Amino acid sequence: MSESVSEAEIAGSAEIAGRAEPPAESHVPPGPAYDPAAPAPLNLPRTPTGDAEVDARLARLADADHLATDGHVEVYEDVHRGLRDALTALDGRPGPPVPSPSYEQSRS
């Protein structure tokens, strides 16, 4: 036995299907794409260098222990800049006097 379906019923079914909401399983609530771990200190030992300026810059690295990973860059760049400035300052300091060439020749 066959049942006949009118074109109006087919059109009405398609219209209702077009308004139907997708099944609940396909709806996933938005959540964080990435959930980073909480900041944790690394507790790395920092050996003093004897230079107060350099030691202060190295101590600044401890600030990164309390920041999320995306905050580390700012601390590292600040420390790097400070250490670079300390090294550059060494070039400006006068060093010990260089012996004159005549001193070396008189010893030979």
Backbone as a chain_set.jsonl record, in Angstrom:
{"seq": "MSESVSEAEIAGSAEIAGRAEPPAESHVPPGPAYDPAAPAPLNLPRTPTGDAEVDARLARLADADHLATDGHVEVYEDVHRGLRDALTALDGRPGPPVPSPSYEQSRS", "coords": {"N": [[0.813, -1.162, 0.0], [0.434, 2.218, -0.718], [0.985, 5.469, 0.4], [-0.238, 8.62, -0.352], [1.203, 11.789, -0.572], [0.587, 15.142, -0.396], [1.765, 17.967, -2.313], [1.637, 20.302, -0.87], [1.803, 19.451, 1.766], [4.395, 18.496, 1.788], [5.837, 20.842, 1.266], [5.11, 22.299, 3.548], [6.287, 20.72, 5.557], [9.005, 21.024, 4.957], [9.279, 23.73, 5.408], [8.84, 23.924, 8.173], [10.957, 22.344, 9.054], [13.071, 23.966, 8.318], [12.923, 25.967, 10.2], [13.48, 24.744, 12.519], [15.411, 24.247, 15.463], [18.904, 23.491, 15.86], [20.018, 20.28, 17.039], [20.546, 19.813, 20.578], [23.015, 18.682, 21.183], [24.82, 19.638, 19.296], [25.316, 22.196, 20.037], [27.787, 23.817, 21.6], [28.849, 25.264, 24.525], [30.581, 28.388, 24.638], [33.908, 28.516, 25.745], [36.968, 29.137, 27.563], [39.655, 29.283, 25.315], [42.204, 28.636, 25.982], [43.563, 27.744, 28.994], [45.698, 28.908, 31.099], [48.141, 27.74, 33.465], [48.364, 28.682, 36.914], [50.596, 31.286, 38.044], [53.78, 30.269, 39.227], [56.492, 30.231, 41.462], [59.839, 29.739, 40.35], [61.984, 29.363, 41.936], [64.759, 29.55, 41.511], [68.203, 29.637, 42.235], [70.046, 32.644, 42.693], [73.114, 33.788, 42.182], [75.054, 36.163, 43.789], [76.812, 38.777, 42.087], [78.538, 40.686, 42.918], [78.518, 43.173, 41.863], [76.533, 45.836, 42.398], [74.57, 46.999, 40.72], [74.181, 45.078, 38.675], [73.397, 42.903, 40.251], [70.976, 43.877, 41.243], [69.459, 43.938, 38.908], [69.364, 41.214, 38.277], [67.952, 40.307, 40.478], [65.513, 41.339, 39.875], [64.441, 39.513, 38.147], [62.992, 37.775, 39.695], [60.492, 38.873, 39.827], [59.101, 37.856, 37.682], [58.242, 35.431, 38.569], [55.773, 35.745, 39.732], [53.997, 36.401, 37.82], [51.76, 35.825, 35.056], [52.538, 33.869, 32.16], [52.502, 35.523, 29.848], [53.277, 37.938, 30.882], [55.947, 37.76, 31.403], [57.677, 38.577, 29.381], [57.932, 41.379, 29.468], [59.341, 41.736, 31.894], [61.714, 40.29, 31.354], [62.711, 41.756, 29.168], [63.179, 44.218, 30.407], [65.148, 43.525, 32.304], [67.142, 42.645, 30.558], [67.678, 45.015, 29.145], [68.682, 46.592, 31.248], [70.99, 45.134, 32.0], [72.429, 45.293, 29.628], [72.854, 48.055, 29.534], [74.502, 48.313, 31.775], [76.756, 46.921, 30.935], [77.502, 48.504, 28.763], [78.172, 50.821, 30.1], [80.559, 50.059, 31.224], [82.35, 50.334, 29.154], [82.723, 53.053, 29.068], [84.13, 53.702, 31.318], [87.293, 54.622, 32.606], [90.096, 52.581, 32.123], [92.912, 50.71, 33.481], [96.083, 52.338, 33.149], [97.777, 52.085, 30.033], [100.883, 50.596, 29.393], [103.58, 52.471, 28.025], [105.006, 52.169, 24.717], [107.758, 52.564, 24.772], [108.488, 51.733, 27.307], [108.205, 48.954, 27.2], [110.188, 48.399, 25.318], [112.515, 49.171, 26.627], [112.768, 47.249, 28.557], [113.643, 45.044, 27.229]], "CA": [[0.0, 0.0, 0.0], [1.186, 3.448, -0.771], [0.284, 6.655, 0.886], [0.113, 9.767, -1.158], [1.457, 13.008, 0.197], [0.406, 16.282, -1.284], [2.895, 18.901, -2.388], [1.473, 21.284, 0.207], [2.322, 18.845, 2.992], [5.858, 18.435, 1.648], [6.326, 22.215, 1.427], [4.933, 22.659, 4.952], [7.289, 19.993, 6.336], [10.305, 21.645, 4.7], [9.285, 25.039, 6.074], [8.997, 23.667, 9.609], [12.314, 21.838, 9.259], [13.996, 25.095, 8.19], [12.859, 26.773, 11.415], [13.833, 23.929, 13.68], [16.724, 24.529, 16.052], [19.793, 22.33, 15.784], [19.973, 19.47, 18.253], [21.312, 20.363, 21.71], [24.376, 18.144, 21.202], [25.708, 20.398, 18.427], [25.594, 23.495, 20.65], [28.824, 23.731, 22.622], [29.002, 26.594, 25.114], [31.943, 28.915, 24.471], [34.749, 28.471, 26.94], [38.303, 29.662, 27.265], [40.404, 28.477, 24.365], [43.432, 28.206, 26.649], [43.504, 28.054, 30.416], [47.074, 28.734, 31.588], [48.322, 27.414, 34.878], [48.643, 29.843, 37.754], [52.027, 31.535, 38.189], [54.451, 29.555, 40.314], [57.909, 30.591, 41.508], [60.783, 28.715, 39.922], [62.931, 29.202, 43.045], [66.12, 29.36, 41.018], [69.166, 30.438, 43.01], [70.723, 33.731, 41.984], [74.395, 34.018, 42.837], [75.463, 37.573, 43.685], [77.989, 39.007, 41.245], [79.403, 41.671, 43.549], [78.189, 44.467, 41.268], [75.193, 46.149, 42.912], [73.645, 47.255, 39.612], [73.884, 43.792, 38.035], [72.637, 42.099, 41.213], [69.609, 44.409, 41.292], [68.779, 43.492, 37.684], [69.113, 39.78, 38.403], [66.895, 40.149, 41.477], [64.255, 41.705, 39.198], [63.91, 38.315, 37.504], [62.038, 37.145, 40.618], [59.162, 39.428, 39.546], [58.435, 36.997, 36.701], [57.667, 34.285, 39.277], [54.418, 36.046, 40.192], [53.22, 36.849, 36.659], [51.412, 34.835, 34.04], [53.589, 33.765, 31.143], [52.525, 36.661, 28.932], [53.904, 39.066, 31.563], [57.383, 37.53, 31.54], [58.434, 39.296, 28.347], [58.238, 42.73, 29.956], [60.388, 41.623, 32.912], [62.956, 39.882, 30.697], [63.229, 42.875, 28.377], [63.683, 45.218, 31.343], [66.418, 43.014, 32.837], [68.12, 42.647, 29.459], [68.041, 46.41, 28.898], [69.53, 47.041, 32.35], [72.309, 44.484, 31.914], [73.121, 45.876, 28.462], [73.31, 49.386, 29.941], [75.63, 48.134, 32.696], [77.926, 46.554, 30.125], [77.884, 49.681, 27.98], [78.826, 51.757, 31.016], [81.945, 49.609, 31.44], [83.17, 50.888, 28.071], [82.969, 54.467, 29.334], [85.008, 53.868, 32.475], [88.708, 54.514, 32.257], [90.758, 51.376, 32.611], [94.279, 50.965, 33.943], [96.911, 52.939, 32.089], [98.496, 51.153, 29.172], [102.311, 50.952, 29.375], [104.026, 53.059, 26.765], [105.869, 51.255, 23.949], [109.165, 52.726, 25.159], [108.681, 50.949, 28.53], [108.388, 47.574, 26.758], [111.483, 48.301, 24.616], [113.633, 49.329, 27.568], [112.893, 46.031, 29.355], [114.217, 43.962, 26.447]], "C": [[0.869, 1.242, 0.0], [0.337, 4.588, -0.267], [0.7, 7.814, 0.009], [0.231, 10.984, -0.262], [1.338, 14.168, -0.763], [1.631, 17.18, -1.257], [2.822, 19.939, -1.286], [2.019, 20.74, 1.514], [3.848, 18.785, 2.961], [6.447, 19.829, 1.869], [6.221, 22.646, 2.876], [5.955, 21.982, 5.835], [8.664, 20.632, 6.175], [10.403, 22.988, 5.409], [9.497, 24.875, 7.573], [10.413, 23.195, 9.9], [13.325, 22.974, 9.178], [14.018, 25.963, 9.428], [13.308, 26.001, 12.652], [15.229, 24.3, 14.166], [17.6, 23.295, 15.941], [19.703, 21.541, 17.088], [20.896, 20.047, 19.326], [22.752, 19.88, 21.71], [25.319, 18.984, 20.35], [26.044, 21.772, 19.007], [26.584, 23.319, 21.797], [28.993, 25.118, 23.214], [30.435, 27.093, 24.941], [32.68, 28.887, 25.803], [36.106, 29.032, 26.593], [39.041, 28.703, 26.335], [41.65, 27.901, 25.018], [43.351, 28.646, 28.102], [44.898, 27.84, 30.999], [47.09, 28.396, 33.074], [48.628, 28.694, 35.646], [50.152, 30.037, 37.865], [52.584, 30.779, 39.39], [55.924, 29.919, 40.307], [58.789, 29.422, 41.076], [61.811, 28.412, 41.012], [64.34, 28.874, 42.563], [67.082, 30.211, 41.839], [69.816, 31.49, 42.123], [71.981, 34.066, 42.766], [74.783, 35.477, 42.679], [76.751, 37.711, 42.875], [78.992, 39.942, 41.908], [79.199, 43.064, 42.981], [76.738, 44.768, 41.64], [74.173, 46.346, 41.792], [73.227, 45.952, 38.93], [73.049, 42.922, 38.964], [71.192, 42.574, 41.316], [68.821, 43.961, 40.066], [68.439, 42.009, 37.771], [68.01, 39.508, 39.422], [65.534, 40.471, 40.862], [63.637, 40.505, 38.495], [62.887, 37.606, 38.391], [60.63, 37.679, 40.394], [58.389, 38.543, 38.568], [57.772, 35.797, 37.379], [56.204, 34.496, 39.649], [53.504, 36.504, 39.053], [52.835, 35.665, 35.791], [52.47, 34.891, 32.943], [53.65, 34.973, 30.223], [53.11, 37.913, 29.583], [55.409, 38.932, 31.703], [58.2, 38.377, 30.574], [58.846, 40.678, 28.844], [59.375, 42.697, 30.978], [61.721, 41.281, 32.248], [63.558, 41.019, 29.873], [63.807, 43.959, 29.271], [65.039, 44.789, 31.905], [67.492, 43.056, 31.753], [68.614, 44.065, 29.177], [68.995, 46.907, 29.994], [70.92, 46.43, 32.315], [73.113, 45.032, 30.737], [73.664, 47.263, 28.808], [74.511, 49.292, 30.881], [76.895, 47.767, 31.934], [78.424, 47.732, 29.299], [78.609, 50.686, 28.851], [80.278, 51.347, 31.293], [82.876, 50.165, 30.367], [83.539, 52.342, 28.33], [83.901, 54.711, 30.513], [86.464, 53.772, 32.04], [89.313, 53.263, 32.892], [92.146, 51.711, 33.133], [95.109, 51.543, 32.802], [97.679, 51.856, 31.325], [99.968, 51.56, 29.187], [102.709, 51.503, 28.008], [104.929, 52.067, 26.038], [107.336, 51.382, 24.361], [109.464, 51.925, 26.423], [108.966, 49.495, 28.157], [109.766, 47.41, 26.092], [112.645, 48.4, 25.571], [113.824, 48.083, 28.398], [113.571, 44.935, 28.566], [115.698, 44.024, 26.353]], "O": [[1.914, 1.289, 0.65], [-0.872, 4.644, -0.491], [1.875, 7.959, -0.327], [-0.542, 11.171, 0.677], [1.942, 14.157, -1.836], [2.422, 17.16, -0.314], [3.857, 20.41, -0.816], [2.63, 21.476, 2.288], [4.509, 18.996, 3.978], [7.442, 19.978, 2.578], [7.133, 23.289, 3.395], [6.453, 22.599, 6.778], [9.404, 20.766, 7.149], [11.453, 23.35, 5.941], [10.265, 25.627, 8.172], [11.008, 23.608, 10.895], [14.331, 22.957, 9.888], [15.017, 26.631, 9.694], [13.491, 26.588, 13.719], [16.112, 24.624, 13.372], [17.094, 22.173, 15.929], [19.345, 22.097, 18.126], [21.901, 20.688, 19.016], [23.634, 20.592, 22.188], [26.513, 19.043, 20.647], [26.956, 22.441, 18.522], [26.255, 22.744, 22.834], [29.257, 26.067, 22.476], [31.388, 26.326, 25.079], [32.115, 29.202, 26.85], [36.362, 29.37, 25.438], [39.05, 27.489, 26.538], [42.103, 26.814, 24.659], [43.092, 29.816, 28.386], [45.249, 26.716, 31.357], [46.17, 28.727, 33.822], [49.1, 29.673, 35.069], [50.908, 29.068, 37.789], [51.935, 30.669, 40.43], [56.549, 29.918, 39.247], [58.513, 28.267, 41.398], [62.43, 27.347, 41.018], [65.024, 28.027, 43.137], [66.803, 31.379, 42.109], [70.097, 31.246, 40.949], [71.909, 34.571, 43.886], [74.838, 35.983, 41.558], [77.654, 36.879, 42.964], [80.157, 39.991, 41.513], [79.665, 44.042, 43.566], [75.826, 44.042, 41.245], [73.031, 45.902, 41.912], [72.047, 45.753, 38.641], [72.101, 42.274, 38.523], [70.281, 41.759, 41.461], [67.639, 43.637, 40.176], [67.347, 41.597, 37.381], [67.221, 38.579, 39.249], [64.516, 39.928, 41.291], [62.427, 40.481, 38.269], [62.008, 36.91, 37.883], [59.66, 37.002, 40.737], [57.16, 38.487, 38.62], [56.843, 35.21, 36.825], [55.473, 33.528, 39.86], [52.377, 36.941, 39.29], [53.505, 34.633, 35.793], [53.208, 35.87, 32.833], [54.74, 35.408, 29.853], [53.413, 38.873, 28.875], [56.081, 39.89, 32.084], [59.289, 38.84, 30.913], [59.99, 41.092, 28.655], [60.273, 43.537, 30.932], [62.741, 41.906, 32.541], [64.772, 41.22, 29.88], [64.824, 44.562, 28.929], [65.969, 45.593, 31.974], [68.625, 43.462, 32.013], [69.81, 44.291, 28.992], [69.993, 47.564, 29.7], [71.912, 47.114, 32.567], [74.327, 45.213, 30.836], [74.783, 47.612, 28.432], [75.433, 50.102, 30.792], [77.981, 48.251, 32.255], [79.63, 47.932, 29.155], [79.554, 51.335, 28.402], [81.123, 52.2, 31.565], [84.047, 50.437, 30.632], [84.572, 52.809, 27.852], [84.407, 55.82, 30.682], [86.819, 52.94, 31.205], [89.056, 52.948, 34.054], [92.511, 52.884, 33.213], [94.855, 51.261, 31.631], [98.152, 50.87, 31.891], [100.28, 52.738, 29.015], [102.224, 51.046, 26.973], [105.551, 51.216, 26.674], [108.077, 50.401, 24.303], [110.596, 51.476, 26.599], [109.862, 48.872, 28.727], [110.429, 46.392, 26.287], [113.677, 47.767, 25.346], [114.921, 47.853, 28.906], [114.042, 43.968, 29.163], [116.313, 43.167, 25.718]]}, "num_chains": 1, "name": "protein.A"}
